[in-house]
Amino acid sequence: LARFGQRIREVPSLRVRALATNTVRQLRSPQAFLMPAETALGHAIEVVSGREEARLIYLGVAHAQPPKPDQRRLVIDIGGGSTEFIIGRGFQTLERESLQAGCIASTRRFFPGGK
């Protein structure tokens, strides 16, 4: 974060949106991470809900791969601690959910000890 912070430190805060997702949401004391992380980055870090994370993921996909008019699509994002499922049409989400079933969480649950 400190190296990245060096690159964006001069960027006005209104033009930076730093987000924290599931891993930080699950911390017992998120401020213990956020305070030094924000100092290193030089900008505030916003902890977003799972549903907001899903909405932003969908928007990213929709802008990277523009949908056809009235085309419904399903976007699934498998992260380390959570998986987001989003159904949308165009640039709007219709349904979205975030489940506590990411690849790291699933590996720890179903393959304890890494085997």
N, C-alpha and C positions, 0 to 999 in steps of 0.2 A: 504494500500500500504506500509505503514511503516513497519508493521510486516513481510509482504512478502519480502520487501527490505532487512530486517535483514537476511533473509535466503539466499538471492542470491547476497548480496553485494560483496562477495569474488569471485563470478563467473566472469571470464573475459568477458568483454563486447562483444567480438567477438562470444561468445557462448550464448548470450541472445538476443532475439528479442521480445521486448515489443510493442504491437500494440494497437492503439486506432481506434475505428470504428465509426459508424454512430453518436452516441451521441456527440462525440468530433467534428466530421465533421460539425455538426449543430450548434455548439457554435458560438456566435458572436465574442468572444475573446478566441479562444482555448488556447492561451499562458497563460492566467490567470489560467487555469487548468493545462496545461502541465508543466509549470515551477515548481510549488510545487510538482506535482506528480512525476516528474523525480527526484527531490531532495529526496523525500521519498523513491522511489524505488531504487535509486542509479544507474540507467541506463537510457539511452535515450528512449523516447517513440515515435514511428513512427505512424503518422496518415495515414492510408491506404485508398485508394479510395474504393468505393462500388464494383467495378469490381475486384479489387485485393482481397478484402475481400471474394468475391464469389469464386475466384480461390483457395484461401487458404482453404476455407471450403470444397471444392470439394476434394482437395488433402488429407485433414484429413479423410474424409469419405472413399476415395479410399484406403488409407493405413490401415484404421481400418477394412474395409470389402473389401478385394481385389476383383476386378472385374474379370469376366471371359473374356478371349480374345474376342475382338470385341463386347463385350456387351455394349450397350448404356444404360446410366442410367440418371435419373433425381434426383437431390438433391435439396431440399428446406429447407432453414434455416430461421425460423421465429424468429427474434430478437425483442428487445424492440422498436427500432425506425425504423428498416428496415427489409425487407425480401429479401433474395437472392435466385434466381432461377439459377440452373446450369445444363446444359446437357453436359455429357462427355462420353468418351470412353476410357477404360483403365485408365491411369493416366493423360490423357489430357482433358482439357475442350474444348468443341466445341462451346458452347454458354454460356454466363453468363450475368446476369443482377441483379442490386440491386434497389429495389423499396422502396420509402418512405412509407411503410405500415407495420410497426411492430405492435406487440400486444399492447404496451403502446400507441403509436400514434393512433392506431385504436380505442382503448378504449376511449381515450380523445375525439376523433372526433365523435364517434357514441354514446357514453354514457357519456355525460358531467355530472359532479357531481357524477360519479360513479354508475349511475342508468340506 
